[in-house]
Amino acid sequence: MKQRHFLKLGYVGAFLLVVASMIYVACNVKNPSSEQSDDSTIAVLNQATPTNFETIKPELKKLLTYLQRNPQIITPAVLVKAVERYATVKDLGLVDKFPVEFPLNDGNTFEVYIELFDGSVGNGSSIEDTDVYFTLDIDRYPEDAEVVDPDNVKNFKAYVAATEHNKRKGLYTGDENRRQLAIDSTTQKVNYLLFFIGGEERFSRENEKRQYQSWLNSRSGLAKAQSNPSTIYYWVSFIHVSLDQNTGNDEFELYYANQGGTETPFQATTAWRFDGNVHQDATGNYPYFPDINGPGSYVLSPPNYIALEILTPDSPLGFNLSAIEDDCTAGVHKNNHTGGGFTQQIFWADFIDTKIPVSGYFRWTILDDCFNDDDIYSHSGTVSFGNAAECVYSVPPNSHVILFLRKGTIDQAINDWYHVPCL
C-alpha cells in the first residue's frame, strides 16, 4: 500500500475502543461589503452542463478568492459547521452567488463545501482570534497548493485570509498573498485555521441502482435468497476507525470479495459508502449509512443494521471485506494510475478470520484513471465464513478498522435479536 499525504488527527480526537464496553461517538451570515461573484459561476449550474473535477476547479477557485477577500463570511456558526464536518454554500449564505453543486459527466453531482483541517486548533471560536488560510482541497488539487511531494503532503502553499487579525500581524498584504505552510508530523496540531475549498461526489439514484445490480448479478442465487424470510445475513452493528488517511475529501467505504481467500480480487466498485445517506444493502433494503470521515466509534442500531453478505449453500467459502478511504470518485476504487482502464493490483493487508489473524497479499481490482489515489486501510480486513459464531468481531493486527458482525434474519435484525447482547 502506498501511504499518501499527511494524516489528520480528528478535531474531537480519536477515542480508545474497549471491546467490552463500546463508546458511541454520535459522531446570520454578514453580507460582504465588496467583491461580488461573477455570474458565470452560477451559469455553470443553471445550464446543467456536465463537468468533471478539472472543469470545476476554476469555479472553486472563485469561491476561494471570494472567501479570502470576505472572511467575515466565516461566522462562529459557520466555523462550528466546518469543525463538525463541513460548511456548504448554503451554510455560508452564498446561494445567490455560487452554485451549491455541479452536474458531473457520469450523472452524479458534486456538492460544494468547505472543510476545516482537523489539526487546526487556533486560539478561540472566531476567525479573528488566530491566523486563517484557504486552499483548494489538497488531496484533489495538490498542484494548486504547489505541494512539494504529492505522495507525502507536508509542505504546501495557502492563501492568506483578509482578516483584521492577519492584517495586524502583517500576514495579509494583497489578494494573491500566499504563504508556505508545513506540517512536521502526522499527528501535529497547528495554531491556525486552514480551510479546504472542495466538495464531495454524490451518487445519482440511477447509478446507485446500476451498481447494486452489478453486485447482485455477481452472486448466483442471491435474488432468490433475498425473498426468503429465513435467509441468514451478516450484519454490521459497530465500526471503529482509528486512522484518518489524509487531509480532506475523504469518505470511508467497504469493499468486497466473495470467496474468502487471497486470490479472489476485491471488486472495484461498492454500494457501501458511509457518507450519511441511505444505500441498498444485501437485503435489497435501504438502511442509513453513517457519515464516517475520520477516527471514531460508530454504533448502528435497528432499523439501520447493514447487511453486507448473505449466507447461502452456494457460498461456502465466505467473503472478504476491506476498508478504503476514498479520494477520487465515490464508490470506485482508483489507484496507481499506470495507464487507464481496469486492472488488478496486489496490496499487503492484515485480516482476521474470526479470531485467526491472516496477513498477506490480497488482490484488488481497480479503475486506473485517476491521479488522486484512494488509500486502502491495510490493517482492516475481515474474512468471514459460514460456520462463524453469531457474533463476530474483527480486530486485525495493528487494527485501523474494527467491525462487529452479527448473523441473523431480517426479522432478528429488526427486533435487535430480541435484545440478546453480542458480547
C-alpha positions in Angstrom: 0.0 0.0 0.0 1.2 3.5 -0.8 0.7 5.9 2.0 -0.2 9.3 0.7 -0.4 12.7 2.3 -0.1 13.7 5.9 -2.7 12.2 8.3 -5.4 14.1 10.0 -5.9 13.8 13.8 -9.6 14.2 14.5 -10.6 17.6 15.9 -12.6 16.0 18.6 -9.9 13.2 18.9 -9.9 9.5 18.3 -11.4 7.5 21.2 -9.8 4.4 22.6 -12.0 1.4 21.8 -12.6 -1.1 24.7 -14.2 -4.1 23.1 -16.1 -5.0 26.2 -17.6 -1.5 26.6 -18.2 0.3 23.3 -18.2 4.0 23.2 -20.5 5.8 20.9 -19.4 9.0 19.2 -22.5 10.4 17.6 -20.4 11.0 15.6 -27.0 35.2 10.3 -24.2 35.5 7.8 -22.8 39.0 7.3 -23.1 40.4 3.8 -19.7 41.3 2.5 -19.2 44.9 1.5 -17.1 44.3 -1.6 -16.3 41.9 -4.4 -19.4 40.4 -5.9 -19.1 37.0 -7.5 -19.0 36.8 -11.3 -22.3 35.5 -12.8 -20.5 32.9 -14.9 -20.2 30.6 -11.8 -24.0 30.5 -11.4 -24.4 29.9 -15.1 -22.5 26.6 -14.9 -25.1 25.2 -12.6 -28.1 26.7 -14.3 -27.2 25.4 -17.7 -26.6 21.9 -16.2 -23.6 21.5 -18.3 -21.8 18.2 -17.4 -18.5 18.8 -15.8 -15.5 17.0 -14.3 -13.2 17.7 -11.4 -10.9 19.8 -13.6 -13.6 22.0 -15.0 -15.0 22.5 -11.5 -11.6 23.7 -10.3 -11.8 27.3 -11.7 -15.2 27.7 -10.1 -13.9 26.5 -6.7 -11.0 29.0 -7.0 -13.6 31.8 -7.5 -15.2 30.7 -4.2 -11.8 30.6 -2.6 -10.9 34.1 -3.7 -14.3 35.4 -2.5 -13.8 33.9 0.9 -10.2 35.1 1.1 -11.3 38.7 0.5 -14.5 38.4 2.6 -13.5 36.2 5.5 -16.3 37.6 7.7 -18.5 35.0 5.9 -16.9 32.5 8.3 -19.1 33.4 11.3 -18.8 31.4 14.6 -21.9 29.4 13.4 -20.2 28.5 10.1 -17.0 27.7 12.0 -18.9 25.2 14.1 -20.3 23.6 10.9 -16.8 23.3 9.5 -15.5 21.7 12.7 -18.3 19.2 12.9 -17.9 18.1 9.2 -18.2 20.8 6.6 -20.0 24.1 5.7 -22.0 24.1 2.5 -22.6 27.1 0.2 -26.0 27.4 1.8 -24.4 27.5 5.3 -22.2 30.3 4.0 -25.2 32.2 2.8 -23.9 32.4 -0.7 -26.5 30.5 -2.7 -27.2 33.7 -4.8 -23.6 34.0 -5.8 -22.2 30.4 -6.1 -23.6 27.1 -7.1 -24.3 24.6 -4.3 -23.4 21.7 -6.7 -22.3 20.8 -10.2 -23.5 18.0 -12.5 -20.8 15.5 -13.4 -20.2 13.7 -16.7 -21.2 10.3 -15.1 -24.6 11.5 -14.0 -23.6 12.1 -10.4 -23.3 15.5 -8.7 -20.5 17.3 -6.9 -21.6 19.1 -3.8 -19.5 22.2 -2.9 -18.4 22.8 0.6 -15.5 24.0 2.8 -13.7 21.9 5.4 -11.5 22.8 8.3 -8.2 20.9 8.7 -8.8 18.7 11.7 -5.4 19.6 13.2 -6.4 23.3 13.3 -6.6 24.4 16.9 -6.4 28.2 16.7 -6.9 30.3 19.8 -10.7 30.7 20.0 -14.0 30.5 18.4 -13.6 33.3 15.9 -11.5 33.7 12.8 -10.2 37.0 14.3 -8.6 35.0 17.1 -5.9 33.4 15.1 -4.2 33.1 11.7 -6.5 32.0 8.8 -5.7 30.4 5.5 -7.6 29.0 2.5 -6.5 26.4 -0.1 -8.3 24.1 -2.6 -8.7 20.6 -1.3 -5.1 19.4 -1.3 -6.0 15.7 -1.9 -7.9 16.5 -5.1 -5.8 19.5 -6.3 -2.3 19.2 -5.0 -0.8 21.2 -7.9 -2.8 24.3 -7.0 -1.2 24.3 -3.5 2.2 23.7 -5.0 2.6 20.6 -2.9 6.3 19.7 -2.6 5.7 15.9 -2.6 2.2 14.7 -3.6 2.8 11.3 -2.0 3.5 12.8 1.4 2.0 16.3 1.8 3.9 18.2 4.4 4.8 21.5 2.6 2.3 23.4 0.6 1.1 27.0 -0.1 -2.2 28.5 1.1 -3.9 31.9 0.6 -3.9 34.3 3.5 -7.3 35.5 4.6 -8.0 39.2 4.7 -9.0 39.2 8.4 -8.1 42.1 10.6 -6.0 39.7 12.7 -3.9 38.7 9.7 -3.5 42.3 8.6 -2.3 43.4 12.0 0.2 40.6 12.0 1.4 41.6 8.5 0.4 38.2 7.0 -2.1 39.7 4.5 -0.5 42.1 2.0 -2.8 41.6 -1.0 -5.3 39.4 -2.8 -2.7 37.0 -4.2 -0.8 36.8 -0.9 0.2 33.2 -0.2 2.3 31.6 2.4 4.2 28.3 2.7 2.8 26.1 5.4 4.4 23.0 6.8 3.2 20.0 8.9 6.0 18.2 10.7 4.2 15.1 11.9 1.2 13.0 11.2 -0.5 14.0 14.5 0.5 17.6 14.7 -1.8 20.3 15.9 -1.4 23.7 14.3 -2.1 27.2 15.7 -4.0 28.4 12.7 -7.3 27.7 10.9 -6.8 26.1 7.5 -9.9 25.8 5.3 -10.1 23.4 2.3 -12.4 24.5 -0.6 -13.7 21.4 -2.2 -16.6 19.1 -2.0 -17.9 15.6 -2.5 -19.4 13.5 -5.3 -23.0 12.4 -4.7 -24.4 9.3 -6.4 -27.4 9.6 -8.6 -30.2 7.1 -7.9 -29.7 5.6 -11.4 -26.0 5.0 -10.9 -26.8 3.6 -7.4 -29.2 1.1 -8.9 -26.8 0.2 -11.7 -24.0 -0.5 -9.3 -26.2 -2.6 -7.0 -27.5 -4.7 -9.9 -23.9 -5.4 -10.9 -23.2 -6.7 -7.4 -26.4 -8.7 -7.4 -25.5 -10.3 -10.8 -22.1 -11.4 -9.4 -23.8 -13.7 -6.8 -25.8 -16.6 -8.2 -29.0 -17.3 -6.2 -28.8 -14.1 -4.3 -32.0 -12.6 -5.6 -34.0 -15.8 -4.8 -32.5 -16.0 -1.3 -33.4 -12.4 -0.6 -37.1 -13.3 -1.0 -36.9 -16.0 1.7 -37.6 -14.6 5.2 -35.4 -17.4 6.8 -32.3 -16.2 4.9 -29.4 -15.5 7.2 -27.3 -12.4 6.6 -24.1 -10.9 8.1 -24.9 -7.6 9.6 -22.6 -4.8 10.6 -23.6 -3.4 14.0 -20.5 -1.4 15.0 -17.5 0.2 13.3 -14.4 1.7 14.9 -11.9 3.7 12.9 -8.5 4.6 14.4 -6.8 6.1 11.4 -7.5 9.1 9.2 -5.7 8.7 5.9 -5.2 12.3 4.8 -6.3 15.9 4.8 -9.7 16.2 3.3 -12.2 15.0 0.8 -12.3 11.6 2.4 -15.0 9.0 2.7 -15.0 5.6 4.4 -16.1 2.8 2.1 -16.1 -1.0 2.5 -15.1 -3.2 -0.5 -16.0 -6.9 -1.0 -14.6 -10.1 -2.4 -16.8 -13.2 -2.4 -14.5 -16.2 -1.8 -12.8 -15.5 1.4 -9.2 -16.2 0.2 -6.3 -14.2 -1.1 -6.7 -14.9 -4.8 -10.2 -13.7 -5.5 -9.9 -9.9 -6.1 -11.9 -7.3 -4.4 -14.5 -5.6 -6.6 -13.6 -2.2 -8.0 -16.9 -0.7 -7.0 -19.0 -0.7 -3.9 -22.5 0.4 -2.8 -21.3 0.5 0.8 -20.4 4.2 1.1 -20.5 5.6 4.6 -21.5 9.1 3.6 -24.6 9.9 5.7 -27.1 8.7 3.1 -29.2 5.6 2.5 -28.0 2.9 0.2 -29.1 -0.6 -0.7 -27.6 -3.4 1.3 -27.5 -7.2 0.7 -31.2 -7.5 1.7 -32.3 -5.0 -1.1 -33.5 -2.5 1.5 -32.2 1.0 2.1 -30.6 1.4 5.6 -28.8 4.6 6.7 -25.0 4.5 6.3 -23.4 6.8 8.9 -21.1 9.5 7.7 -17.6 8.2 8.6 -14.8 10.6 7.7 -12.2 10.0 10.4 -11.4 8.4 13.7 -14.2 7.4 16.0 -16.7 4.7 17.0 -20.0 4.3 15.2 -22.8 2.2 16.7 -25.5 1.1 14.4 -28.9 0.1 15.6 -32.2 -1.1 14.1 -33.5 -0.4 11.5 -30.0 0.6 10.4 -28.0 -2.5 10.8 -26.4 -3.0 7.4 -26.5 -6.4 5.7 -23.2 -6.9 3.9 -23.4 -10.6 2.9 -25.9 -13.4 2.6 -25.3 -16.9 4.0 -26.3 -19.4 1.3 -25.4 -23.0 0.5 -23.7 -21.9 -2.7 -21.2 -19.6 -0.9 -19.4 -22.0 1.4 -16.1 -20.1 1.2 -17.4 -16.9 2.8 -16.2 -13.4 1.8 -13.6 -10.7 2.5 -14.2 -7.1 3.5 -11.7 -4.3 3.4 -12.0 -0.6 4.0 -10.8 2.2 1.7 -10.5 5.9 2.3 -11.9 7.3 -0.9 -10.4 10.4 -2.5 -11.2 10.3 -6.2 -14.6 9.0 -7.3 -17.3 7.9 -4.9 -17.9 4.1 -4.8 -15.0 3.4 -7.2 -11.5 2.2 -6.2 -8.9 4.1 -8.2 -5.2 3.6 -7.7 -1.7 3.6 -9.2 -2.6 5.4 -12.4 -0.5 3.3 -14.8 -2.4 4.0 -18.0 -6.2 3.8 -17.6 -8.8 1.1 -17.6 -9.5 -1.8 -15.2 -6.6 -3.7 -13.9 -5.6 -5.7 -10.8 -3.1 -4.7 -8.2 -1.8 -6.6 -5.1 -1.5 -4.9 -1.8 -0.4 -6.1 1.6 -3.2 -6.5 4.2 -3.7 -7.8 7.7 -7.0 -9.6 8.1 -8.9 -11.5 10.7 -10.7 -14.8 10.2 -13.0 -15.0 13.2 -10.1 -15.0 15.7 -7.2 -16.1 13.5 -5.0 -13.3 12.1 -4.3 -13.6 8.3 -1.5 -11.5 6.8 -0.5 -11.5 3.2 -1.0 -10.1 -0.2 -4.6 -9.6 -1.4 -5.8 -8.7 -4.9 -7.8 -5.6 -5.6 -9.5 -4.7 -8.9 -9.0 -1.0 -9.6 -10.1 1.5 -12.2 -6.8 3.1 -13.2 -7.8 6.5 -14.5 -7.1 9.0 -11.6 -4.1 10.7 -10.3 -5.7 11.1 -6.9 -5.2 7.6 -5.4 -7.5 6.0 -2.9 -5.9 4.6 0.2 -6.6 1.1 1.5 -6.7 0.7 5.2 -4.2 -2.2 5.1 -5.0 -3.2 8.7 -8.7 -3.5 8.2 -9.6 -6.8 6.6 -12.4 -9.2 7.7 -12.6 -12.7 6.4 -15.9 -14.4 7.4 -17.1 -17.9 6.9 -20.5 -19.6 7.2 -19.6 -21.6 10.3 -18.6 -18.4 12.3 -20.4 -17.7 15.6 -23.4 -15.5 15.6 -21.3 -12.6 17.0 -18.0 -11.9 15.2 -15.7 -9.0 15.8 -12.7 -8.3 13.6 -9.6 -6.9 15.2 -6.8 -7.2 12.6 -3.2 -6.9 13.8 -2.3 -3.2 14.3 -6.0 -2.6 13.5 -7.0 0.5 11.7 -10.7 -0.6 11.4 -12.7 -2.8 13.7 -16.0 -4.3 12.6 -18.6 -6.1 14.7 -20.7 -8.5 12.6 -23.9 -10.4 13.6 -25.6 -13.3 11.9 -29.3 -13.5 11.6 -32.5 -13.0 9.6 -34.1 -9.6 8.7 -36.7 -10.2 11.5 -33.9 -10.8 14.1 -32.1 -7.6 13.0 -35.3 -5.5 13.1 -36.0 -6.8 16.6 -32.4 -6.3 17.7 -32.0 -10.0 18.3 -34.6 -9.6 21.0 -32.0 -7.6 22.9 -29.6 -10.5 23.2 -26.2 -8.9 23.7 -23.4 -9.7 21.3 -20.6 -9.6 23.8 
